[in-house]
């Protein structure tokens, strides 16, 4: 069991780990002891699970073993050549299962932000015995919406980041600010950190490869999810249509939904204390 003082002292470097799972080199951060919680980042440029969830460690890792999983093609996880032709959600669900097998984890609670929520869903659909509870934050595995246009502003900004004249700090700032409700959260340090992570030679190469991976709409698969699921949304989310959350609430077999007022796409950052509390309470249920 970690103390709050110990958790405040951890760094990306001190918690960095690697494992080969299903033939893929996966980077992750590991903090704490106890029941495992796997956190999965979103799909924005420069995203890692450390950058997405480091602020939540003081609560999540206090009595739990937290594993912050970098999806293949992000952070320091490699993207395998054979993944280019495999549909993303089904494929990443298999990678997560291999990751758990490699670490000897029989079952875990899983939290996924945006694309990370889709990854969690891939695990829940294909290996439901591996997931105790699932939390999906602003995640849109189906584009079936009737009121809100798609893509939302933040998703469009993600697409623009690498196009045209290529990545710039200003593009990263515009993107980051479109992901949250209160722009004051986005400091120069945050913009520079995400920009640097997104523009290394390896990151640019990984983006070029992973952007070719096919995606499918999972509307007809949603009803097959049996894992207890907490759907979390920010009312001002510009990275995922809140309608998608209500769609999952209707079609999942065991779901509930929590909506934050004055919150964007990063509920775990923007509403950290309340987010941590409701997740830990849900995991105890």
N, C-alpha and C positions, 0 to 999 in steps of 0.2 A: 504494500500500500504506500503510495507516494504522499508526501505532505505538500501543502500549497506552496511553501517556500521552495521545495525541490522542483515543483512544476514551473515556478516562475523562472528558474535558472536554466531550464532545458533550452537547447538551440537546435536548429536544423541539423547542424554538423554532429552534435552529440547524440542525436537519436536516429541518424541515418543508417539504413540497413539495405541490403540487397539479397535477393533470392532468385534462383532460376525456377520458373513455374511453367510447366508445359513447354519447355524449350525457350522461353522468353525471359530475358533478364529484367526483373521488376525491382524498382526502387520504392522503398517505403520508409516511414518513420515510425518508431515504436516507443511508446511511453506508458508506464504504469503496469500494474498487475491486477489480475482478477478476470472477470468475464470479458471476452473480447468484443470490442466495438470497432468496426471497419468504417473509416471515413473516406469518401471518394469525391474528388474535386469536380468542378465544372469544366466546360470545354473551351473557355476563352484563351487567347494567346497569353502565354506565360503562366498559366494556372498550374498549381500543384496542390496536393492535399495539405501540405504544410502551410502554404500561403492562404488557403481557404479556411482552415480549421485550427490554426495555432492559437487563436484567441480563446478557443473553447476547451483547451486542455485542462485549465485549472478546475473545471467542474467534471468534464467527461473522464479524465484520467485519474481523478482522485481515488476512486475505488475500482477502476476498470483498466484493462489492458487495451490501449487505443493503438490501432494500426492505421496509419495514414497512407493510403494506397495511391501511387501515381499510375494512372492509366498508361498503357503502351503508347508511345509517341508524345508523351508529355513529361516534363521534368527530366529525370534521369532514367526513365524506363524506355527500353528499346521498342521499336515497332517492327515486327517481323514481316518479311517479304510476303509470306503466304496470307497475311491478314488483308491485303489490298482487295482481294476478291470475295471476302467474307462479310456478310451483313453484320453491322456493328453490334446491335443489342444482343443477339444470340451469341456472337463471338466473344464479346467482353464478359458475358455471363460465364462462359467456359474458362476464360482466363482467371476470373475471380475464384472459381471453384479450384483450379489448379493452384492458385496462390494459397488458398486455405489448406489444401492437401499438403503442399510443400512445407507449411508451418505447423502441421499437425492440429489444425483447428477444425473441430467437428461441426460447430455451429456458432453463429455470431449474430449480434445486432448490427445492422448496416445503415449508414447515413449517407445519402448521395445528394449533392447539390447540382441541379440542372442536368447536364449530360451525365454526371455521376449518379443521379437518380435513375436514369435510363440504364446505366450499367448495373445498378442494384436490382432493377426490375429483371434484367436478363438473367441474373443469378437466381432470383426468386421464382421465375417461370420455369427454368430448366433444372434447378437444384433446390426446390423448396425446403427440403430437409436440412439445408445448410443455413437457413435464415430464421432466426427467432422472431425478430421484428424488423421492419423496414421503415425508414423515414426518407421521404422524397421532398426535396426543397425546390419549388419552382421548376419542376421537371416536366417536360412535354413530350411523351413518347408517341403522341398522335397529334396531327395538325388539324383534326376535325374541330373547327370552331365556327360559330354562326354570327357572332357579333364583332369580336376583335379581329382585325386584319393580321395576317402573318406574312413575313416574319415581323416580330416586334422590333422596336428601335434598337435595342441592345444587340439582338441577333444580327441585324443588318450591319451594325458597327463592327461586329466580330468579322463578318465577311469582308468589310472594306479595309481592315487593318493591313492585310498582306497585299491587297490589290493596288492598282494605280502606280504611284511613285514608290510603293513599298512601305514598310513600317516607319512610323515617326513617333516621337514622344507626344506630339499633339493628338495624333490618332489614338494613342493609348489613353490619354487623359479623357478624351471624348467618350471612348468606350467604357472606361471604368466609371465615369460619372453617370452614364446611362444605365448602369447596373444597380445603382442605389438611389435611395430617396433623398438623403441628406448629403450633398456634394462635399461638405466640409470633411467628411470621413476620408476622402481621397486626397492624401497629402502628396507632395512632390516625391517623398521617399517611396510611397506605394507605387506611383506611376513609374519611377525609375526602376524599381525592383521588378515589376511585371514586364517592363520594356526590355530590360537586360535579359531576363529569362526567356523571352519570346524571340530574341534576335541573335542568339548564339548560332554558329554554323550548324550545329547538330539540331537545334530547334527548327531552323529554316528547312533543313533536309527532312526532318520528321514530319513537318507540316505538309510539305509537298507530297509525301507518300500517303499520310493518313487522310488527306483531303479527297483522295480517290476512292476511299472505302464506301461501299454502297450502304444506304440507309433505307429502312422500310417503315411504313406507318403501322403502328401496333394497335390500332383501334380494335381489331377483332381478337387480339390476344389478351386484352385487359381483363376480360371476364374470367380468364384462367388463373389469375393471381389469387392464391389462397393464403398467402402470408399476411399476418396482421400488419397493416400499413397505416402510418401517420403521414398525411399529405399536408405540407406546410407551404403557405404562399404569402407574399407581400402584396398588399392591396394595390400598391403602385408599381408592381413588377413590370418592367419593360423588356424582360428577357424570356418571359413565358406567359402565355395567355391564361389568366385565372380560370377561364372556361375549361381548360384542359384538366385543372384540378378537380372541378366539379364532375367532369366526365369520368375521371378515375374513381372518384367517390361513389359514383353511381354503378360503375361496372366491376370494380374490385369486389371480392367476396367478403372481405373483412377490413373495412377502412373507416377512418375518421379524418376530419380536416380541420386545420387551425389556420386562421387568417390574421396576419398582423396589419394593423392600421399604420399609416405613415412608414411604409417599409417597401423596399424594392426587391431585387433578385437575390441579395445576400442576407437572408434572414438570420443566419448563424452569426453574422458579423454585426448587422444593424440592431438586432434585438437579442444580443448574446445571452444575457442572464436568463431571460424568460425562455428563450430557445432551449438552453441547456436544461432548464428545469422541466419543461414539458417533455423533452426527449427522455430524460432519465426516469421520469414518472411513467412514461409509456413503456419503457423497457421493463419496469417492475410489474406491469400488469399481467 
